[in-house]
Amino acid sequence: MIPALRDFLRAIVAPPSSSEPAVSTELATAVLLVEAMRADLGMNAAERAAAMQVLRDRFSMDEADVRELLAAAEERSRSSNDFFSFTSVLNDRLTHPQKIEVIELMWRMAYVDGSADAGESHIISKVAGLLHVTHGEYIAAKLHAKEAAP
């Protein structure tokens, strides 16, 4: 019984081994954009095209790399159960204005179809909190994205 208890305690204390590759700033941003798109019952072709354009512009990537990044982001989005692993990367690597820009990009994804629904608002609000974006900054990003929407 003691060896079993010792093994159990070691498993709790041991650092988690992860088969997931490290999360880059690009992947973390892409996953959050995918989450915003998925919040309204899935991604359509217009949202996917908008996400590809945003990622291409933001990270100066070519079409093939953006396509690969978006596919990886979709997979990570489906398999993740929280946002922390993505927002913590962004908190470590981005300036505060860059974090606000990520929130605005999420709002842009929400407005691709013309309006943002409650699910999208909830997801973006949650991410804004995790990125330490204030409510005023969150609202300003929303309004800016809404003005830029087609």
Secondary structure, 3 states (H helix, E strand, C coil): CHHHHHHHHHHHHCCCCCCCCCCCHHHHHHHHHHHHHHCCCCCCHHHHHHHHHHHHHHHCCCHHHHHHHHHHHHHHHHHCCCCHHHHHHHHHHCCHHHHHHHHHHHHHHHHHHCCCCHHHHHHHHHHHHHCCCCHHHHHHHHHHHHHHCC
